[in-house]
Amino acid sequence: MMSDDDFDLTLFLPYLLNQAAEASSMQFQQFYKDRYGMLRTEWRVLFHLGLYGQMTARDIGFRAKMHKTKISRAVQKLSERRFVSRARDDEDRRVERLSLTAQGRAAYRDLYAVAQRYDAELTAGMTQGERHALRQLLVKLQDRGSTSGDRNSGKTAGRT
């Protein structure tokens, strides 16, 4: 059995993953913040609409694992800046369909290209095999986390 002295919290996998995610996200944040004045939640909403097309806030929340309040605020800001259009569903007036405007699509394409370059920079010191293995292992952890969360909460989680 491992004693408390043998456990190094700085090597605890959730800690390492969080540190890596936070560091890389903060660097990438400068691109969308400086170019478009967006916050992280706004970028994530823009990303999902650009990637998947028209969606509801609920769809985005499911895919992005974001709380509806954060999505609502992000949609409001993106709508005010004319990146996102909102339309009531014809069949269910309570549902709002979200889609990117021409300006939103242009911002998405620009940030998509920036994201590709940034992704390449992050993995520049890795071999192709290492990059592939890293992505596969992260997907495996993500799926495992979603599955264990499902057992605990009774909810189904989607992948971003």
Contacts in CASP RR format, 6 or more apart in sequence:
PFRMAT RR
TARGET T0000
AUTHOR 0000-0000-0000
METHOD contacts of the structure
MODEL  1
MMSDDDFDLTLFLPYLLNQAAEASSMQFQQFYKDRYGMLRTEWRVLFHLG
LYGQMTARDIGFRAKMHKTKISRAVQKLSERRFVSRARDDEDRRVERLSL
TAQGRAAYRDLYAVAQRYDAELTAGMTQGERHALRQLLVKLQDRGSTSGD
RNSGKTAGRT
9 15 0 8 1.000
10 16 0 8 1.000
13 141 0 8 1.000
17 141 0 8 1.000
24 122 0 8 1.000
25 40 0 8 1.000
27 118 0 8 1.000
28 114 0 8 1.000
28 115 0 8 1.000
28 118 0 8 1.000
29 40 0 8 1.000
29 43 0 8 1.000
31 111 0 8 1.000
31 114 0 8 1.000
31 118 0 8 1.000
32 38 0 8 1.000
32 42 0 8 1.000
32 43 0 8 1.000
32 111 0 8 1.000
32 114 0 8 1.000
33 39 0 8 1.000
35 107 0 8 1.000
35 110 0 8 1.000
35 111 0 8 1.000
36 81 0 8 1.000
36 83 0 8 1.000
36 107 0 8 1.000
36 111 0 8 1.000
38 46 0 8 1.000
38 77 0 8 1.000
38 78 0 8 1.000
39 74 0 8 1.000
39 77 0 8 1.000
41 66 0 8 1.000
41 70 0 8 1.000
41 71 0 8 1.000
41 73 0 8 1.000
41 74 0 8 1.000
42 74 0 8 1.000
42 77 0 8 1.000
42 78 0 8 1.000
42 83 0 8 1.000
43 111 0 8 1.000
44 60 0 8 1.000
44 64 0 8 1.000
44 66 0 8 1.000
44 74 0 8 1.000
45 60 0 8 1.000
45 64 0 8 1.000
45 71 0 8 1.000
45 74 0 8 1.000
45 75 0 8 1.000
45 78 0 8 1.000
45 84 0 8 1.000
45 98 0 8 1.000
46 78 0 8 1.000
46 83 0 8 1.000
46 84 0 8 1.000
46 100 0 8 1.000
46 104 0 8 1.000
46 107 0 8 1.000
46 108 0 8 1.000
46 111 0 8 1.000
47 108 0 8 1.000
47 111 0 8 1.000
48 55 0 8 1.000
48 59 0 8 1.000
48 60 0 8 1.000
48 63 0 8 1.000
48 64 0 8 1.000
48 160 0 8 1.000
49 55 0 8 1.000
49 60 0 8 1.000
49 84 0 8 1.000
49 98 0 8 1.000
49 99 0 8 1.000
49 100 0 8 1.000
49 108 0 8 1.000
50 100 0 8 1.000
50 105 0 8 1.000
50 108 0 8 1.000
52 59 0 8 1.000
52 63 0 8 1.000
53 99 0 8 1.000
53 100 0 8 1.000
54 97 0 8 1.000
54 98 0 8 1.000
54 99 0 8 1.000
55 63 0 8 1.000
55 97 0 8 1.000
55 98 0 8 1.000
55 99 0 8 1.000
56 89 0 8 1.000
56 95 0 8 1.000
56 96 0 8 1.000
56 97 0 8 1.000
56 98 0 8 1.000
57 68 0 8 1.000
57 71 0 8 1.000
57 72 0 8 1.000
57 75 0 8 1.000
57 96 0 8 1.000
57 98 0 8 1.000
58 68 0 8 1.000
60 66 0 8 1.000
60 71 0 8 1.000
60 98 0 8 1.000
61 67 0 8 1.000
61 68 0 8 1.000
61 71 0 8 1.000
62 157 0 8 1.000
62 158 0 8 1.000
63 158 0 8 1.000
63 159 0 8 1.000
63 160 0 8 1.000
64 71 0 8 1.000
64 160 0 8 1.000
65 157 0 8 1.000
65 158 0 8 1.000
65 160 0 8 1.000
75 84 0 8 1.000
75 86 0 8 1.000
75 98 0 8 1.000
78 84 0 8 1.000
78 104 0 8 1.000
79 85 0 8 1.000
79 86 0 8 1.000
81 103 0 8 1.000
82 101 0 8 1.000
82 103 0 8 1.000
82 104 0 8 1.000
83 100 0 8 1.000
83 101 0 8 1.000
83 103 0 8 1.000
83 104 0 8 1.000
83 107 0 8 1.000
84 98 0 8 1.000
84 99 0 8 1.000
84 100 0 8 1.000
84 101 0 8 1.000
84 104 0 8 1.000
85 98 0 8 1.000
85 99 0 8 1.000
85 100 0 8 1.000
85 101 0 8 1.000
86 96 0 8 1.000
86 97 0 8 1.000
86 98 0 8 1.000
87 96 0 8 1.000
87 97 0 8 1.000
87 99 0 8 1.000
88 95 0 8 1.000
88 96 0 8 1.000
88 97 0 8 1.000
89 95 0 8 1.000
89 96 0 8 1.000
89 97 0 8 1.000
100 108 0 8 1.000
123 130 0 8 1.000
123 131 0 8 1.000
123 134 0 8 1.000
126 134 0 8 1.000
139 159 0 8 1.000
142 159 0 8 1.000
143 159 0 8 1.000
146 157 0 8 1.000
146 158 0 8 1.000
146 159 0 8 1.000
149 155 0 8 1.000
149 157 0 8 1.000
150 156 0 8 1.000
150 157 0 8 1.000
END
